[in-house]
Amino acid sequence: MKPIPNEEERLLEQHLFREEPDADFTLEVMQKLEDVSMVSGEDELQPTKASQKKWFRRTGMAAAVILLLGGAWFAWEQNVMPTKPGVSAVNPPLPNIPVPESLRYFNLTDDYKRLQPLGLYVNPQIEIENEGYTLKIHHVLVDRSQIVMTVEQLAPDGTNAYLISPYDYKVHITDEQGRQAATFVKETNLYRAGFQRWVFQLNDDIPDQVVVRGELESLIAEKAYHEPDDLSKNTLVDWSFQFNLDMTKAKALSIQTPLKNTYTTPEGLQIGLTQMIRTPNGIRMDLDVSLSDELQAKVEAGWDEELEILYHLEIPDTKEYRIFNGSRSGARQAKFRMKDLSQLSGTEGHIQLSEVWDPAFVTLDAKHIRFVLDGYTLPVKEEKQVEFDLNQLYRKPVKIKQEGAEYTIHGYSFDPVEEAYDLEKDNKDTEENELVLKASSIQTGKHTREYWLIVDDVGNEHIIEGLATEMRVNEKGQSITDDWKFMVRDYDRSKGSKFTLKRTIYKQDFDDVDWTVDLPSYRSLPWQQ
């Protein structure tokens, strides 16, 4: 990288590498504001007329309607343990040593200062130039939990080139016999100022020597201004590399403790703490998550993408209280996170989760740490249905109750189709009438999605459009809507007056949990001796 003027460098340093505020500064500010009333046009919670009608639509053979009710306004964070006062992590001061540029770009300054004096930093001196393209592996940080590299790829003109991504799975960390010793950690913080950060999480059992190998012999460097299928204009680049890392010191400067703590939530989510690894650069917690047979039937493939375990840590010796994951006030994310899906197939199998707590937030040498499960997020499908007869509806209203929501269908009418706006058709006059079910609702639920389906007496499924013009919140904090209209599309009166109304919800947030684990302590930390 070319030198830049001193003044520009100073300003850049101030902007990119300035010292962070106290780790709990934001948390404390948010707590100060908890009692301040703030009202916006979108978050008004007082009884009010909607400025415009609410329309909801969903099409398809199994037609449904998404109802976004006032219950969705009640934040998940209001239903979990309140935020406790924050206290800064207590750690010894770090050495005042210069930090390489690429590490600073990825907020690895403190990591370097912790690991380099212990001999857990390596400069592999990898610089490969082929066909004018250059690959540089600048720095490698090593501990018992993960290996972190900063990488730079350059084109012949000195600009950044992106010929290889770790997502291509062409970079491997193995033992000397070629057996996998680490797994690439997918993350969003991959590119910064032309550099890349590659993070690999080490397996439970690792050898004393690992091999870092890049199988990069046929990378395609596409040249500009030619047809994509004209491969003759491309350049094949060979960036193959290999270097060894001695892991004996990283293994010696760590404490690896197996855990066998398990818990099953009332819904059937099975969680286990499997191991805890203490390193000079943070504490790693490994979890195993699976679904009971009953819960498997309520979720769909891909549930792992929305799964999140919500918890907090309590450290009585330093009065630390750390909230992790979710959108709750004061919640943080782990410094490094990995979700291993190799043992998952559809809804069967299990997920392995790993989270490394940053020493800036969790005191590195804390002896007594309590893990407290607060809840989890998971899209769980639940269905309720009710049968009714139009001819008896006014005399016998029907109710459908589910997860904090109660709907009462109390009447009906046949209205001109033109009163219902169809998003896929022109809104034009017609003499046709459609069935409109009249309803009211009370809702306090926390689910995020709900779908409705109505089936007539001969088994035909019908599109529903829901419309409401007024919603209010009562003194109990419940959302009240009195004027729901459910328009039933394509209903033929000759098909009878009996119906089955189905409501399916995807409940997302769960806090009905009760699990606390006192994590193992230690006699001494090897890197402090």
JORACOR-V14116 format. One record per backbone hydrogen bond with DSSP energy under -0.5 kcal/mol. NH is the residue of the N-H (numbers start at 0). CO is the residue of the C=O. Records with the same first field share a line. If there is no record, write none. Layout:
NH = CO + CO
//
This chain:
8 = 4
9 = 5
10 = 6
11 = 7
12 = 8
13 = 9
14 = 10
15 = 11
16 = 12
24 = 21
27 = 23
28 = 24
29 = 25
30 = 26
31 = 27
32 = 28
33 = 30
35 = 32
47 = 470
49 = 468
53 = 467
54 = 52
55 = 465
62 = 60
66 = 64 + 449
67 = 65
68 = 66
71 = 68
72 = 69
73 = 70
74 = 72
77 = 74
78 = 75
79 = 76
88 = 359
90 = 88
96 = 94
103 = 99
104 = 100
105 = 101 + 102
106 = 103
107 = 102
111 = 107
112 = 108
113 = 109
114 = 110
115 = 111
117 = 114
118 = 115
119 = 114
121 = 139
123 = 121
125 = 136
126 = 124
127 = 134
129 = 132
132 = 129
133 = 153
134 = 127
135 = 151
136 = 125
137 = 135 + 149
138 = 149
139 = 121
140 = 147
141 = 119
142 = 145
146 = 199
147 = 140
148 = 197
149 = 138
150 = 195
151 = 135
152 = 193
153 = 133
154 = 158
157 = 154
160 = 152
167 = 164
168 = 165
171 = 169 + 212
173 = 210
174 = 178
177 = 174
180 = 172
181 = 172
182 = 200
184 = 198
185 = 183
189 = 187
191 = 194
194 = 191
195 = 150
196 = 189
197 = 148 + 195
198 = 196
199 = 146
200 = 182
201 = 144
202 = 180
205 = 203
209 = 244
210 = 173
211 = 242
212 = 171 + 210
213 = 240
214 = 169 + 212
215 = 213
218 = 215 + 236
220 = 218 + 234
221 = 219
229 = 226
230 = 228
232 = 229
233 = 230
234 = 220
236 = 218 + 234
238 = 215 + 236
240 = 213
242 = 211
244 = 209
246 = 207 + 244
247 = 207
250 = 246
251 = 247
252 = 248
253 = 250 + 251
254 = 277
256 = 254 + 275
258 = 273
260 = 272
262 = 270
264 = 268
265 = 511
267 = 264
269 = 267 + 289
270 = 262 + 268
271 = 287
272 = 260
273 = 271 + 285
274 = 285
275 = 256
276 = 283
277 = 254 + 275
278 = 276 + 281
279 = 252
281 = 278
282 = 356
283 = 276
284 = 354
285 = 274
286 = 352
287 = 271
288 = 350
289 = 269
290 = 348
291 = 267
295 = 291
296 = 292
297 = 294
298 = 294 + 295
302 = 299
304 = 301
305 = 302
306 = 302
307 = 376
309 = 307 + 374
310 = 323
311 = 371
312 = 321
313 = 369
314 = 319
315 = 313
317 = 314
318 = 314
319 = 314
321 = 312
322 = 320
323 = 310
324 = 331
330 = 327
331 = 322
334 = 355
335 = 355
337 = 353
339 = 337 + 351
340 = 338
343 = 340
344 = 347
347 = 344
349 = 342
350 = 288
351 = 339
352 = 286 + 350
353 = 337
354 = 284
355 = 335
356 = 282 + 354
360 = 357
361 = 357
365 = 362
368 = 366
369 = 313
370 = 368 + 516
371 = 311 + 369
372 = 514
373 = 309
374 = 309
375 = 509
376 = 307
377 = 507
379 = 377 + 506
380 = 297
381 = 504
383 = 502
385 = 500
387 = 498
389 = 496
391 = 388
392 = 388 + 389
395 = 391
397 = 408
399 = 406
401 = 404
404 = 401
405 = 441
406 = 399
407 = 439
408 = 397 + 406
409 = 407 + 437
410 = 437
412 = 435
414 = 412 + 433
416 = 431
418 = 415
419 = 416
420 = 418
421 = 419
422 = 420
424 = 421
427 = 425
433 = 414
434 = 487
435 = 412
436 = 485
437 = 410
438 = 483
439 = 407
440 = 480
441 = 405
442 = 478
443 = 403
447 = 505
448 = 505
450 = 503
452 = 501
453 = 461
454 = 499
455 = 459
456 = 497
458 = 455
461 = 453
464 = 486
465 = 55
466 = 484
467 = 53
470 = 47
471 = 479
473 = 477
476 = 473
478 = 442
479 = 471 + 477
480 = 440
483 = 438
484 = 466
485 = 436
486 = 464 + 484
487 = 434 + 485
488 = 462 + 486
490 = 487
492 = 490
494 = 491
495 = 492
498 = 387
499 = 454
500 = 385
501 = 452 + 499
502 = 383
503 = 450
504 = 381
505 = 448
506 = 379 + 504
509 = 375
512 = 510
514 = 372
516 = 370
518 = 368 + 516
525 = 523
527 = 524
528 = 525
//
